[in-house]
Amino acid sequence: MVIRLLTLTRKLRGCLERCLGDSIGLFPTRLLHLSIVFTFVLSIFVVIAAVVFLHFEPTWNFYEALYFSIISVSTVGLGDYIPGYSLQGNDREIYLVGCAVFLIFGVVIVLLVLETLYEIPELGIHVYLLPTDDEDDTSDVIKGDDKQRLVADKPSGYGSQDTVSTDAPTGK
């Protein structure tokens, strides 16, 4: 679902780059694209959801409903506000299913914003999230020379032998 939404946002980014890329530059155009996507998420999945929660939760004020929307969609979920306590019967079940659908789509939209943020190479977000080509997956494996150095640094009298061989066992 995120990939399908990404194609829409990439089309928007392409349109913005064609229209504004020459006049203001590529990086400001991408920042504008990110701000449009972020504003859409903020207005649709946070503010409108807060208004809906405000309607169905009589004990919450707008700020509590907004807080619940942000905390739930960002998957922090502290548990200090739980929807549906004031409703009874079938209304409560339908409301809780609606909350679950909101949470699923909200997480998808947050992933969309993060992916849009990641696609701006000038910000350098990829440096912190993905390993570089220079790093290999064996960086945490102790090499032979390092293993001998670690064994040599052991205090004497540790274990039954003072020296440890890194060769294969002889089968004694």
Salt bridges, closest charged atoms under 4 A:
GLU17 OE2 - ARG13 NE 3.63
GLU17 OE2 - ARG30 NE 3.23
GLU119 OE2 - ARG10 NH2 2.36
GLU119 OE1 - ARG13 NH1 2.91
GLU122 OE1 - ARG30 NH1 3.92
ASP146 OD1 - ARG149 NH2 3.82
